[in-house]
Amino acid sequence: MGGTTCPYCGKSALAWWSKFFYNPLSEGACRVCGEPFTLPWAPAMAAYIPFVLVVLVGFLMVDAYLWAQMLAAGFVASGVVHVVWVPLVKSG
Ligand SMILES: [Zn+2]
């Protein structure tokens, strides 16, 4: 999982699932070297695009059940992008 690589020591700074709880406003500490990291704004915002697209598409659709399924899929897609693609960056 490249998205959990520490920007200081290059090791895995946190468990992939715990990255769900981080955003550009939060700060964490690498579990290996203890240095502080955060998430960069632009990629973190870009990760929300799949979810936002699904919400927008939902306004054009009449099938609420299908939309609910797409919403769940979009949420998962954004979560995967967030964890896998958004890098950790040095904080402070
Ligand atoms: Zn580290």
PDB file of the backbone (N, CA, C, O) and the ligand in Angstrom, with CONECT records:
HET     ZN  A 101       1
ATOM      1  N   MET A   1       0.844  -1.207   0.000  1.00  0.00           N
ATOM      2  CA  MET A   1       0.000   0.000   0.000  1.00  0.00           C
ATOM      3  C   MET A   1       0.878   1.255   0.000  1.00  0.00           C
ATOM      4  O   MET A   1       1.384   1.655   1.048  1.00  0.00           O
ATOM      5  N   GLY A   2       1.057   1.866  -1.148  1.00  0.00           N
ATOM      6  CA  GLY A   2       1.878   3.061  -1.235  1.00  0.00           C
ATOM      7  C   GLY A   2       1.303   4.224  -0.453  1.00  0.00           C
ATOM      8  O   GLY A   2       2.045   5.092   0.006  1.00  0.00           O
ATOM      9  N   GLY A   3      -0.002   4.250  -0.299  1.00  0.00           N
ATOM     10  CA  GLY A   3      -0.645   5.385   0.345  1.00  0.00           C
ATOM     11  C   GLY A   3      -0.409   5.493   1.836  1.00  0.00           C
ATOM     12  O   GLY A   3      -0.829   6.470   2.458  1.00  0.00           O
ATOM     13  N   THR A   4       0.257   4.506   2.425  1.00  0.00           N
ATOM     14  CA  THR A   4       0.524   4.585   3.861  1.00  0.00           C
ATOM     15  C   THR A   4       2.023   4.735   4.142  1.00  0.00           C
ATOM     16  O   THR A   4       2.463   4.597   5.283  1.00  0.00           O
ATOM     17  N   THR A   5       2.803   5.020   3.086  1.00  0.00           N
ATOM     18  CA  THR A   5       4.247   5.144   3.245  1.00  0.00           C
ATOM     19  C   THR A   5       4.619   6.442   3.964  1.00  0.00           C
ATOM     20  O   THR A   5       4.174   7.523   3.580  1.00  0.00           O
ATOM     21  N   CYS A   6       5.433   6.324   5.003  1.00  0.00           N
ATOM     22  CA  CYS A   6       5.881   7.485   5.771  1.00  0.00           C
ATOM     23  C   CYS A   6       6.782   8.376   4.908  1.00  0.00           C
ATOM     24  O   CYS A   6       7.699   7.872   4.258  1.00  0.00           O
ATOM     25  N   PRO A   7       6.529   9.728   4.891  1.00  0.00           N
ATOM     26  CA  PRO A   7       7.373  10.629   4.096  1.00  0.00           C
ATOM     27  C   PRO A   7       8.760  10.825   4.702  1.00  0.00           C
ATOM     28  O   PRO A   7       9.624  11.436   4.073  1.00  0.00           O
ATOM     29  N   TYR A   8       8.984  10.327   5.893  1.00  0.00           N
ATOM     30  CA  TYR A   8      10.289  10.475   6.549  1.00  0.00           C
ATOM     31  C   TYR A   8      11.128   9.207   6.422  1.00  0.00           C
ATOM     32  O   TYR A   8      12.248   9.246   5.913  1.00  0.00           O
ATOM     33  N   CYS A   9      10.588   8.094   6.883  1.00  0.00           N
ATOM     34  CA  CYS A   9      11.394   6.885   6.975  1.00  0.00           C
ATOM     35  C   CYS A   9      11.076   5.873   5.870  1.00  0.00           C
ATOM     36  O   CYS A   9      11.807   4.897   5.698  1.00  0.00           O
ATOM     37  N   GLY A  10       9.986   6.100   5.119  1.00  0.00           N
ATOM     38  CA  GLY A  10       9.663   5.209   4.011  1.00  0.00           C
ATOM     39  C   GLY A  10       9.004   3.910   4.416  1.00  0.00           C
ATOM     40  O   GLY A  10       8.727   3.061   3.568  1.00  0.00           O
ATOM     41  N   LYS A  11       8.748   3.743   5.706  1.00  0.00           N
ATOM     42  CA  LYS A  11       8.055   2.546   6.171  1.00  0.00           C
ATOM     43  C   LYS A  11       6.549   2.814   6.205  1.00  0.00           C
ATOM     44  O   LYS A  11       6.104   3.928   5.932  1.00  0.00           O
ATOM     45  N   SER A  12       5.788   1.805   6.534  1.00  0.00           N
ATOM     46  CA  SER A  12       4.343   1.971   6.625  1.00  0.00           C
ATOM     47  C   SER A  12       4.013   2.738   7.904  1.00  0.00           C
ATOM     48  O   SER A  12       4.213   2.233   9.009  1.00  0.00           O
ATOM     49  N   ALA A  13       3.497   3.980   7.745  1.00  0.00           N
ATOM     50  CA  ALA A  13       3.312   4.869   8.887  1.00  0.00           C
ATOM     51  C   ALA A  13       2.069   4.534   9.704  1.00  0.00           C
ATOM     52  O   ALA A  13       1.987   4.873  10.884  1.00  0.00           O
ATOM     53  N   LEU A  14       1.099   3.866   9.071  1.00  0.00           N
ATOM     54  CA  LEU A  14      -0.139   3.546   9.772  1.00  0.00           C
ATOM     55  C   LEU A  14      -0.834   2.418   9.036  1.00  0.00           C
ATOM     56  O   LEU A  14      -0.498   2.123   7.889  1.00  0.00           O
ATOM     57  N   ALA A  15      -1.800   1.784   9.685  1.00  0.00           N
ATOM     58  CA  ALA A  15      -2.581   0.740   9.033  1.00  0.00           C
ATOM     59  C   ALA A  15      -3.475   1.383   7.982  1.00  0.00           C
ATOM     60  O   ALA A  15      -3.990   2.481   8.195  1.00  0.00           O
ATOM     61  N   TRP A  16      -3.666   0.706   6.841  1.00  0.00           N
ATOM     62  CA  TRP A  16      -4.418   1.307   5.739  1.00  0.00           C
ATOM     63  C   TRP A  16      -5.822   1.710   6.165  1.00  0.00           C
ATOM     64  O   TRP A  16      -6.331   2.742   5.730  1.00  0.00           O
ATOM     65  N   TRP A  17      -6.461   0.888   7.028  1.00  0.00           N
ATOM     66  CA  TRP A  17      -7.844   1.195   7.408  1.00  0.00           C
ATOM     67  C   TRP A  17      -7.910   2.433   8.280  1.00  0.00           C
ATOM     68  O   TRP A  17      -8.911   3.150   8.264  1.00  0.00           O
ATOM     69  N   SER A  18      -6.845   2.698   9.050  1.00  0.00           N
ATOM     70  CA  SER A  18      -6.894   3.875   9.920  1.00  0.00           C
ATOM     71  C   SER A  18      -6.706   5.161   9.118  1.00  0.00           C
ATOM     72  O   SER A  18      -6.969   6.252   9.624  1.00  0.00           O
ATOM     73  N   LYS A  19      -6.249   5.034   7.862  1.00  0.00           N
ATOM     74  CA  LYS A  19      -6.098   6.228   7.034  1.00  0.00           C
ATOM     75  C   LYS A  19      -7.461   6.833   6.683  1.00  0.00           C
ATOM     76  O   LYS A  19      -7.553   8.014   6.349  1.00  0.00           O
ATOM     77  N   PHE A  20      -8.508   6.024   6.761  1.00  0.00           N
ATOM     78  CA  PHE A  20      -9.858   6.548   6.517  1.00  0.00           C
ATOM     79  C   PHE A  20     -10.163   7.728   7.439  1.00  0.00           C
ATOM     80  O   PHE A  20     -10.942   8.614   7.087  1.00  0.00           O
ATOM     81  N   PHE A  21      -9.546   7.732   8.612  1.00  0.00           N
ATOM     82  CA  PHE A  21      -9.881   8.743   9.615  1.00  0.00           C
ATOM     83  C   PHE A  21      -9.019   9.994   9.510  1.00  0.00           C
ATOM     84  O   PHE A  21      -9.162  10.920  10.309  1.00  0.00           O
ATOM     85  N   TYR A  22      -8.120  10.021   8.520  1.00  0.00           N
ATOM     86  CA  TYR A  22      -7.264  11.189   8.348  1.00  0.00           C
ATOM     87  C   TYR A  22      -7.743  12.048   7.191  1.00  0.00           C
ATOM     88  O   TYR A  22      -8.291  11.547   6.209  1.00  0.00           O
ATOM     89  N   ASN A  23      -7.524  13.361   7.325  1.00  0.00           N
ATOM     90  CA  ASN A  23      -7.826  14.310   6.265  1.00  0.00           C
ATOM     91  C   ASN A  23      -6.784  15.420   6.371  1.00  0.00           C
ATOM     92  O   ASN A  23      -5.952  15.404   7.278  1.00  0.00           O
ATOM     93  N   PRO A  24      -6.825  16.403   5.429  1.00  0.00           N
ATOM     94  CA  PRO A  24      -5.778  17.446   5.459  1.00  0.00           C
ATOM     95  C   PRO A  24      -5.788  18.304   6.731  1.00  0.00           C
ATOM     96  O   PRO A  24      -4.826  19.024   6.995  1.00  0.00           O
ATOM     97  N   LEU A  25      -6.859  18.232   7.512  1.00  0.00           N
ATOM     98  CA  LEU A  25      -6.918  19.015   8.746  1.00  0.00           C
ATOM     99  C   LEU A  25      -6.389  18.233   9.943  1.00  0.00           C
ATOM    100  O   LEU A  25      -6.182  18.795  11.019  1.00  0.00           O
ATOM    101  N   SER A  26      -6.173  16.944   9.749  1.00  0.00           N
ATOM    102  CA  SER A  26      -5.713  16.136  10.877  1.00  0.00           C
ATOM    103  C   SER A  26      -4.225  15.829  10.733  1.00  0.00           C
ATOM    104  O   SER A  26      -3.653  15.915   9.647  1.00  0.00           O
ATOM    105  N   GLU A  27      -3.634  15.478  11.836  1.00  0.00           N
ATOM    106  CA  GLU A  27      -2.214  15.169  11.844  1.00  0.00           C
ATOM    107  C   GLU A  27      -2.010  13.857  12.588  1.00  0.00           C
ATOM    108  O   GLU A  27      -2.625  13.612  13.626  1.00  0.00           O
ATOM    109  N   GLY A  28      -1.141  13.023  12.042  1.00  0.00           N
ATOM    110  CA  GLY A  28      -0.835  11.763  12.695  1.00  0.00           C
ATOM    111  C   GLY A  28       0.657  11.655  12.936  1.00  0.00           C
ATOM    112  O   GLY A  28       1.433  12.504  12.497  1.00  0.00           O
ATOM    113  N   ALA A  29       1.047  10.617  13.627  1.00  0.00           N
ATOM    114  CA  ALA A  29       2.466  10.369  13.854  1.00  0.00           C
ATOM    115  C   ALA A  29       2.798   8.986  13.333  1.00  0.00           C
ATOM    116  O   ALA A  29       2.064   8.026  13.569  1.00  0.00           O
ATOM    117  N   CYS A  30       3.914   8.892  12.621  1.00  0.00           N
ATOM    118  CA  CYS A  30       4.363   7.609  12.078  1.00  0.00           C
ATOM    119  C   CYS A  30       4.559   6.612  13.218  1.00  0.00           C
ATOM    120  O   CYS A  30       5.154   6.931  14.247  1.00  0.00           O
ATOM    121  N   ARG A  31       4.048   5.398  13.014  1.00  0.00           N
ATOM    122  CA  ARG A  31       4.164   4.401  14.082  1.00  0.00           C
ATOM    123  C   ARG A  31       5.578   3.825  14.159  1.00  0.00           C
ATOM    124  O   ARG A  31       5.928   3.161  15.136  1.00  0.00           O
ATOM    125  N   VAL A  32       6.396   4.081  13.124  1.00  0.00           N
ATOM    126  CA  VAL A  32       7.781   3.578  13.127  1.00  0.00           C
ATOM    127  C   VAL A  32       8.737   4.626  13.691  1.00  0.00           C
ATOM    128  O   VAL A  32       9.471   4.347  14.639  1.00  0.00           O
ATOM    129  N   CYS A  33       8.733   5.855  13.104  1.00  0.00           N
ATOM    130  CA  CYS A  33       9.715   6.865  13.504  1.00  0.00           C
ATOM    131  C   CYS A  33       9.111   7.983  14.348  1.00  0.00           C
ATOM    132  O   CYS A  33       9.849   8.777  14.932  1.00  0.00           O
ATOM    133  N   GLY A  34       7.771   8.059  14.423  1.00  0.00           N
ATOM    134  CA  GLY A  34       7.134   9.042  15.294  1.00  0.00           C
ATOM    135  C   GLY A  34       7.031  10.450  14.729  1.00  0.00           C
ATOM    136  O   GLY A  34       6.551  11.357  15.408  1.00  0.00           O
ATOM    137  N   GLU A  35       7.481  10.642  13.482  1.00  0.00           N
ATOM    138  CA  GLU A  35       7.413  11.979  12.882  1.00  0.00           C
ATOM    139  C   GLU A  35       5.969  12.289  12.454  1.00  0.00           C
ATOM    140  O   GLU A  35       5.219  11.383  12.091  1.00  0.00           O
ATOM    141  N   PRO A  36       5.583  13.582  12.499  1.00  0.00           N
ATOM    142  CA  PRO A  36       4.198  13.952  12.177  1.00  0.00           C
ATOM    143  C   PRO A  36       3.944  13.997  10.670  1.00  0.00           C
ATOM    144  O   PRO A  36       4.780  14.469   9.900  1.00  0.00           O
ATOM    145  N   PHE A  37       2.787  13.502  10.269  1.00  0.00           N
ATOM    146  CA  PHE A  37       2.390  13.568   8.857  1.00  0.00           C
ATOM    147  C   PHE A  37       0.969  14.082   8.757  1.00  0.00           C
ATOM    148  O   PHE A  37       0.220  14.069   9.734  1.00  0.00           O
ATOM    149  N   THR A  38       0.603  14.536   7.562  1.00  0.00           N
ATOM    150  CA  THR A  38      -0.764  14.918   7.271  1.00  0.00           C
ATOM    151  C   THR A  38      -1.046  14.538   5.830  1.00  0.00           C
ATOM    152  O   THR A  38      -0.215  13.899   5.185  1.00  0.00           O
ATOM    153  N   LEU A  39      -2.223  14.928   5.308  1.00  0.00           N
ATOM    154  CA  LEU A  39      -2.575  14.630   3.924  1.00  0.00           C
ATOM    155  C   LEU A  39      -2.578  15.923   3.113  1.00  0.00           C
ATOM    156  O   LEU A  39      -2.990  16.964   3.624  1.00  0.00           O
ATOM    157  N   PRO A  40      -2.127  15.876   1.861  1.00  0.00           N
ATOM    158  CA  PRO A  40      -2.142  17.074   1.007  1.00  0.00           C
ATOM    159  C   PRO A  40      -3.555  17.399   0.542  1.00  0.00           C
ATOM    160  O   PRO A  40      -4.357  16.498   0.296  1.00  0.00           O
ATOM    161  N   TRP A  41      -3.856  18.682   0.422  1.00  0.00           N
ATOM    162  CA  TRP A  41      -5.222  19.108   0.100  1.00  0.00           C
ATOM    163  C   TRP A  41      -5.711  18.631  -1.264  1.00  0.00           C
ATOM    164  O   TRP A  41      -6.767  18.007  -1.359  1.00  0.00           O
ATOM    165  N   ALA A  42      -4.941  18.924  -2.335  1.00  0.00           N
ATOM    166  CA  ALA A  42      -5.454  18.670  -3.685  1.00  0.00           C
ATOM    167  C   ALA A  42      -5.786  17.192  -3.934  1.00  0.00           C
ATOM    168  O   ALA A  42      -6.889  16.892  -4.390  1.00  0.00           O
ATOM    169  N   PRO A  43      -4.860  16.256  -3.645  1.00  0.00           N
ATOM    170  CA  PRO A  43      -5.208  14.845  -3.867  1.00  0.00           C
ATOM    171  C   PRO A  43      -6.344  14.382  -2.962  1.00  0.00           C
ATOM    172  O   PRO A  43      -7.182  13.579  -3.373  1.00  0.00           O
ATOM    173  N   ALA A  44      -6.372  14.891  -1.720  1.00  0.00           N
ATOM    174  CA  ALA A  44      -7.424  14.473  -0.799  1.00  0.00           C
ATOM    175  C   ALA A  44      -8.793  14.925  -1.307  1.00  0.00           C
ATOM    176  O   ALA A  44      -9.780  14.201  -1.181  1.00  0.00           O
ATOM    177  N   MET A  45      -8.843  16.142  -1.889  1.00  0.00           N
ATOM    178  CA  MET A  45     -10.097  16.621  -2.452  1.00  0.00           C
ATOM    179  C   MET A  45     -10.460  15.822  -3.705  1.00  0.00           C
ATOM    180  O   MET A  45     -11.626  15.494  -3.924  1.00  0.00           O
ATOM    181  N   ALA A  46      -9.450  15.513  -4.527  1.00  0.00           N
ATOM    182  CA  ALA A  46      -9.685  14.752  -5.751  1.00  0.00           C
ATOM    183  C   ALA A  46     -10.260  13.370  -5.439  1.00  0.00           C
ATOM    184  O   ALA A  46     -11.012  12.806  -6.234  1.00  0.00           O
ATOM    185  N   ALA A  47      -9.901  12.840  -4.285  1.00  0.00           N
ATOM    186  CA  ALA A  47     -10.383  11.511  -3.910  1.00  0.00           C
ATOM    187  C   ALA A  47     -11.893  11.499  -3.706  1.00  0.00           C
ATOM    188  O   ALA A  47     -12.523  10.444  -3.783  1.00  0.00           O
ATOM    189  N   TYR A  48     -12.478  12.675  -3.444  1.00  0.00           N
ATOM    190  CA  TYR A  48     -13.922  12.735  -3.225  1.00  0.00           C
ATOM    191  C   TYR A  48     -14.711  12.767  -4.532  1.00  0.00           C
ATOM    192  O   TYR A  48     -15.938  12.660  -4.526  1.00  0.00           O
ATOM    193  N   ILE A  49     -13.989  12.918  -5.669  1.00  0.00           N
ATOM    194  CA  ILE A  49     -14.672  13.085  -6.950  1.00  0.00           C
ATOM    195  C   ILE A  49     -15.629  11.937  -7.288  1.00  0.00           C
ATOM    196  O   ILE A  49     -16.757  12.200  -7.706  1.00  0.00           O
ATOM    197  N   PRO A  50     -15.216  10.664  -7.121  1.00  0.00           N
ATOM    198  CA  PRO A  50     -16.174   9.588  -7.453  1.00  0.00           C
ATOM    199  C   PRO A  50     -17.473   9.702  -6.666  1.00  0.00           C
ATOM    200  O   PRO A  50     -18.557   9.489  -7.208  1.00  0.00           O
ATOM    201  N   PHE A  51     -17.355  10.039  -5.391  1.00  0.00           N
ATOM    202  CA  PHE A  51     -18.547  10.169  -4.551  1.00  0.00           C
ATOM    203  C   PHE A  51     -19.410  11.356  -4.991  1.00  0.00           C
ATOM    204  O   PHE A  51     -20.633  11.251  -5.078  1.00  0.00           O
ATOM    205  N   VAL A  52     -18.750  12.489  -5.266  1.00  0.00           N
ATOM    206  CA  VAL A  52     -19.483  13.678  -5.704  1.00  0.00           C
ATOM    207  C   VAL A  52     -20.194  13.418  -7.028  1.00  0.00           C
ATOM    208  O   VAL A  52     -21.333  13.844  -7.218  1.00  0.00           O
ATOM    209  N   LEU A  53     -19.526  12.722  -7.937  1.00  0.00           N
ATOM    210  CA  LEU A  53     -20.135  12.410  -9.235  1.00  0.00           C
ATOM    211  C   LEU A  53     -21.411  11.592  -9.057  1.00  0.00           C
ATOM    212  O   LEU A  53     -22.428  11.852  -9.700  1.00  0.00           O
ATOM    213  N   VAL A  54     -21.338  10.600  -8.173  1.00  0.00           N
ATOM    214  CA  VAL A  54     -22.507   9.751  -7.945  1.00  0.00           C
ATOM    215  C   VAL A  54     -23.658  10.570  -7.373  1.00  0.00           C
ATOM    216  O   VAL A  54     -24.812  10.381  -7.756  1.00  0.00           O
ATOM    217  N   VAL A  55     -23.340  11.481  -6.453  1.00  0.00           N
ATOM    218  CA  VAL A  55     -24.385  12.339  -5.869  1.00  0.00           C
ATOM    219  C   VAL A  55     -25.026  13.180  -6.968  1.00  0.00           C
ATOM    220  O   VAL A  55     -26.249  13.317  -7.016  1.00  0.00           O
ATOM    221  N   LEU A  56     -24.197  13.747  -7.858  1.00  0.00           N
ATOM    222  CA  LEU A  56     -24.723  14.582  -8.939  1.00  0.00           C
ATOM    223  C   LEU A  56     -25.574  13.762  -9.898  1.00  0.00           C
ATOM    224  O   LEU A  56     -26.647  14.201 -10.314  1.00  0.00           O
ATOM    225  N   VAL A  57     -25.093  12.564 -10.251  1.00  0.00           N
ATOM    226  CA  VAL A  57     -25.846  11.685 -11.142  1.00  0.00           C
ATOM    227  C   VAL A  57     -27.192  11.338 -10.508  1.00  0.00           C
ATOM    228  O   VAL A  57     -28.194  11.183 -11.207  1.00  0.00           O
ATOM    229  N   GLY A  58     -27.207  11.218  -9.195  1.00  0.00           N
ATOM    230  CA  GLY A  58     -28.426  10.868  -8.489  1.00  0.00           C
ATOM    231  C   GLY A  58     -29.559  11.858  -8.709  1.00  0.00           C
ATOM    232  O   GLY A  58     -30.732  11.484  -8.689  1.00  0.00           O
ATOM    233  N   PHE A  59     -29.207  13.116  -8.918  1.00  0.00           N
ATOM    234  CA  PHE A  59     -30.241  14.126  -9.150  1.00  0.00           C
ATOM    235  C   PHE A  59     -30.937  13.927 -10.493  1.00  0.00           C
ATOM    236  O   PHE A  59     -32.045  14.419 -10.706  1.00  0.00           O
ATOM    237  N   LEU A  60     -30.274  13.198 -11.403  1.00  0.00           N
ATOM    238  CA  LEU A  60     -30.836  12.981 -12.738  1.00  0.00           C
ATOM    239  C   LEU A  60     -31.604  11.669 -12.809  1.00  0.00           C
ATOM    240  O   LEU A  60     -32.253  11.379 -13.814  1.00  0.00           O
ATOM    241  N   MET A  61     -31.531  10.863 -11.731  1.00  0.00           N
ATOM    242  CA  MET A  61     -32.118   9.534 -11.783  1.00  0.00           C
ATOM    243  C   MET A  61     -33.399   9.469 -10.968  1.00  0.00           C
ATOM    244  O   MET A  61     -33.573  10.190  -9.986  1.00  0.00           O
ATOM    245  N   VAL A  62     -34.295   8.581 -11.404  1.00  0.00           N
ATOM    246  CA  VAL A  62     -35.551   8.422 -10.687  1.00  0.00           C
ATOM    247  C   VAL A  62     -35.547   7.187  -9.806  1.00  0.00           C
ATOM    248  O   VAL A  62     -36.362   7.065  -8.892  1.00  0.00           O
ATOM    249  N   ASP A  63     -34.627   6.269 -10.083  1.00  0.00           N
ATOM    250  CA  ASP A  63     -34.591   5.009  -9.350  1.00  0.00           C
ATOM    251  C   ASP A  63     -33.777   5.180  -8.065  1.00  0.00           C
ATOM    252  O   ASP A  63     -32.548   5.122  -8.089  1.00  0.00           O
ATOM    253  N   ALA A  64     -34.463   5.387  -6.964  1.00  0.00           N
ATOM    254  CA  ALA A  64     -33.778   5.668  -5.695  1.00  0.00           C
ATOM    255  C   ALA A  64     -32.983   4.462  -5.206  1.00  0.00           C
ATOM    256  O   ALA A  64     -31.922   4.610  -4.599  1.00  0.00           O
ATOM    257  N   TYR A  65     -33.506   3.270  -5.477  1.00  0.00           N
ATOM    258  CA  TYR A  65     -32.812   2.068  -5.012  1.00  0.00           C
ATOM    259  C   TYR A  65     -31.471   1.913  -5.731  1.00  0.00           C
ATOM    260  O   TYR A  65     -30.444   1.631  -5.112  1.00  0.00           O
ATOM    261  N   LEU A  66     -31.504   2.106  -7.053  1.00  0.00           N
ATOM    262  CA  LEU A  66     -30.268   2.020  -7.834  1.00  0.00           C
ATOM    263  C   LEU A  66     -29.294   3.104  -7.389  1.00  0.00           C
ATOM    264  O   LEU A  66     -28.092   2.864  -7.273  1.00  0.00           O
ATOM    265  N   TRP A  67     -29.824   4.295  -7.142  1.00  0.00           N
ATOM    266  CA  TRP A  67     -28.973   5.396  -6.716  1.00  0.00           C
ATOM    267  C   TRP A  67     -28.301   5.076  -5.378  1.00  0.00           C
ATOM    268  O   TRP A  67     -27.122   5.370  -5.180  1.00  0.00           O
ATOM    269  N   ALA A  68     -29.057   4.475  -4.472  1.00  0.00           N
ATOM    270  CA  ALA A  68     -28.490   4.112  -3.168  1.00  0.00           C
ATOM    271  C   ALA A  68     -27.327   3.143  -3.343  1.00  0.00           C
ATOM    272  O   ALA A  68     -26.317   3.245  -2.647  1.00  0.00           O
ATOM    273  N   GLN A  69     -27.473   2.206  -4.272  1.00  0.00           N
ATOM    274  CA  GLN A  69     -26.383   1.263  -4.540  1.00  0.00           C
ATOM    275  C   GLN A  69     -25.176   1.978  -5.125  1.00  0.00           C
ATOM    276  O   GLN A  69     -24.034   1.700  -4.758  1.00  0.00           O
ATOM    277  N   MET A  70     -25.446   2.917  -6.052  1.00  0.00           N
ATOM    278  CA  MET A  70     -24.356   3.669  -6.660  1.00  0.00           C
ATOM    279  C   MET A  70     -23.667   4.550  -5.624  1.00  0.00           C
ATOM    280  O   MET A  70     -22.451   4.737  -5.655  1.00  0.00           O
ATOM    281  N   LEU A  71     -24.466   5.085  -4.711  1.00  0.00           N
ATOM    282  CA  LEU A  71     -23.923   5.931  -3.655  1.00  0.00           C
ATOM    283  C   LEU A  71     -22.937   5.133  -2.802  1.00  0.00           C
ATOM    284  O   LEU A  71     -21.858   5.613  -2.454  1.00  0.00           O
ATOM    285  N   ALA A  72     -23.335   3.906  -2.478  1.00  0.00           N
ATOM    286  CA  ALA A  72     -22.457   3.037  -1.699  1.00  0.00           C
ATOM    287  C   ALA A  72     -21.186   2.730  -2.480  1.00  0.00           C
ATOM    288  O   ALA A  72     -20.089   2.749  -1.921  1.00  0.00           O
ATOM    289  N   ALA A  73     -21.335   2.443  -3.787  1.00  0.00           N
ATOM    290  CA  ALA A  73     -20.178   2.141  -4.628  1.00  0.00           C
ATOM    291  C   ALA A  73     -19.270   3.360  -4.737  1.00  0.00           C
ATOM    292  O   ALA A  73     -18.047   3.232  -4.681  1.00  0.00           O
ATOM    293  N   GLY A  74     -19.863   4.539  -4.891  1.00  0.00           N
ATOM    294  CA  GLY A  74     -19.076   5.764  -4.990  1.00  0.00           C
ATOM    295  C   GLY A  74     -18.334   6.050  -3.696  1.00  0.00           C
ATOM    296  O   GLY A  74     -17.197   6.520  -3.713  1.00  0.00           O
ATOM    297  N   PHE A  75     -18.983   5.764  -2.573  1.00  0.00           N
ATOM    298  CA  PHE A  75     -18.361   5.972  -1.271  1.00  0.00           C
ATOM    299  C   PHE A  75     -17.152   5.053  -1.117  1.00  0.00           C
ATOM    300  O   PHE A  75     -16.096   5.471  -0.643  1.00  0.00           O
ATOM    301  N   VAL A  76     -17.324   3.796  -1.525  1.00  0.00           N
ATOM    302  CA  VAL A  76     -16.218   2.836  -1.450  1.00  0.00           C
ATOM    303  C   VAL A  76     -15.095   3.255  -2.393  1.00  0.00           C
ATOM    304  O   VAL A  76     -13.919   3.191  -2.034  1.00  0.00           O
ATOM    305  N   ALA A  77     -15.463   3.685  -3.611  1.00  0.00           N
ATOM    306  CA  ALA A  77     -14.454   4.098  -4.591  1.00  0.00           C
ATOM    307  C   ALA A  77     -13.637   5.267  -4.053  1.00  0.00           C
ATOM    308  O   ALA A  77     -12.411   5.274  -4.163  1.00  0.00           O
ATOM    309  N   SER A  78     -14.312   6.249  -3.474  1.00  0.00           N
ATOM    310  CA  SER A  78     -13.607   7.396  -2.913  1.00  0.00           C
ATOM    311  C   SER A  78     -12.717   6.969  -1.756  1.00  0.00           C
ATOM    312  O   SER A  78     -11.611   7.484  -1.594  1.00  0.00           O
ATOM    313  N   GLY A  79     -13.198   6.032  -0.955  1.00  0.00           N
ATOM    314  CA  GLY A  79     -12.408   5.544   0.165  1.00  0.00           C
ATOM    315  C   GLY A  79     -11.143   4.849  -0.306  1.00  0.00           C
ATOM    316  O   GLY A  79     -10.072   5.029   0.274  1.00  0.00           O
ATOM    317  N   VAL A  80     -11.272   4.046  -1.368  1.00  0.00           N
ATOM    318  CA  VAL A  80     -10.114   3.328  -1.910  1.00  0.00           C
ATOM    319  C   VAL A  80      -9.106   4.318  -2.482  1.00  0.00           C
ATOM    320  O   VAL A  80      -7.904   4.198  -2.248  1.00  0.00           O
ATOM    321  N   VAL A  81      -9.609   5.307  -3.239  1.00  0.00           N
ATOM    322  CA  VAL A  81      -8.722   6.320  -3.805  1.00  0.00           C
ATOM    323  C   VAL A  81      -8.014   7.070  -2.681  1.00  0.00           C
ATOM    324  O   VAL A  81      -6.812   7.327  -2.751  1.00  0.00           O
ATOM    325  N   HIS A  82      -8.769   7.414  -1.652  1.00  0.00           N
ATOM    326  CA  HIS A  82      -8.224   8.137  -0.504  1.00  0.00           C
ATOM    327  C   HIS A  82      -7.074   7.358   0.143  1.00  0.00           C
ATOM    328  O   HIS A  82      -6.024   7.921   0.453  1.00  0.00           O
ATOM    329  N   VAL A  83      -7.289   6.075   0.338  1.00  0.00           N
ATOM    330  CA  VAL A  83      -6.291   5.265   1.054  1.00  0.00           C
ATOM    331  C   VAL A  83      -5.105   4.910   0.162  1.00  0.00           C
ATOM    332  O   VAL A  83      -3.957   4.971   0.602  1.00  0.00           O
ATOM    333  N   VAL A  84      -5.375   4.539  -1.088  1.00  0.00           N
ATOM    334  CA  VAL A  84      -4.318   4.010  -1.956  1.00  0.00           C
ATOM    335  C   VAL A  84      -3.550   5.125  -2.658  1.00  0.00           C
ATOM    336  O   VAL A  84      -2.333   5.029  -2.819  1.00  0.00           O
ATOM    337  N   TRP A  85      -4.241   6.169  -3.073  1.00  0.00           N
ATOM    338  CA  TRP A  85      -3.640   7.143  -3.985  1.00  0.00           C
ATOM    339  C   TRP A  85      -3.169   8.420  -3.297  1.00  0.00           C
ATOM    340  O   TRP A  85      -2.147   8.982  -3.692  1.00  0.00           O
ATOM    341  N   VAL A  86      -3.889   8.893  -2.277  1.00  0.00           N
ATOM    342  CA  VAL A  86      -3.483  10.127  -1.601  1.00  0.00           C
ATOM    343  C   VAL A  86      -2.248   9.824  -0.741  1.00  0.00           C
ATOM    344  O   VAL A  86      -2.308   8.965   0.138  1.00  0.00           O
ATOM    345  N   PRO A  87      -1.141  10.513  -0.983  1.00  0.00           N
ATOM    346  CA  PRO A  87       0.083  10.215  -0.235  1.00  0.00           C
ATOM    347  C   PRO A  87       0.087  10.857   1.153  1.00  0.00           C
ATOM    348  O   PRO A  87      -0.697  11.765   1.428  1.00  0.00           O
ATOM    349  N   LEU A  88       0.962  10.385   2.010  1.00  0.00           N
ATOM    350  CA  LEU A  88       1.215  11.069   3.270  1.00  0.00           C
ATOM    351  C   LEU A  88       2.304  12.108   3.010  1.00  0.00           C
ATOM    352  O   LEU A  88       3.248  11.846   2.264  1.00  0.00           O
ATOM    353  N   VAL A  89       2.176  13.285   3.622  1.00  0.00           N
ATOM    354  CA  VAL A  89       3.191  14.316   3.463  1.00  0.00           C
ATOM    355  C   VAL A  89       3.672  14.786   4.834  1.00  0.00           C
ATOM    356  O   VAL A  89       2.994  14.599   5.844  1.00  0.00           O
ATOM    357  N   LYS A  90       4.854  15.397   4.848  1.00  0.00           N
ATOM    358  CA  LYS A  90       5.413  15.899   6.102  1.00  0.00           C
ATOM    359  C   LYS A  90       4.539  17.015   6.647  1.00  0.00           C
ATOM    360  O   LYS A  90       3.997  17.823   5.893  1.00  0.00           O
ATOM    361  N   SER A  91       4.412  17.047   7.939  1.00  0.00           N
ATOM    362  CA  SER A  91       3.586  18.058   8.596  1.00  0.00           C
ATOM    363  C   SER A  91       4.448  19.013   9.410  1.00  0.00           C
ATOM    364  O   SER A  91       5.429  18.606  10.033  1.00  0.00           O
ATOM    365  N   GLY A  92       4.077  20.264   9.399  1.00  0.00           N
ATOM    366  CA  GLY A  92       4.755  21.249  10.228  1.00  0.00           C
ATOM    367  C   GLY A  92       6.111  21.701   9.711  1.00  0.00           C
ATOM    368  O   GLY A  92       6.766  22.532  10.340  1.00  0.00           O
TER     369      GLY A  92
HETATM  370 ZN    ZN A 101       8.237   7.175   9.663  1.00  0.00          ZN2+
END
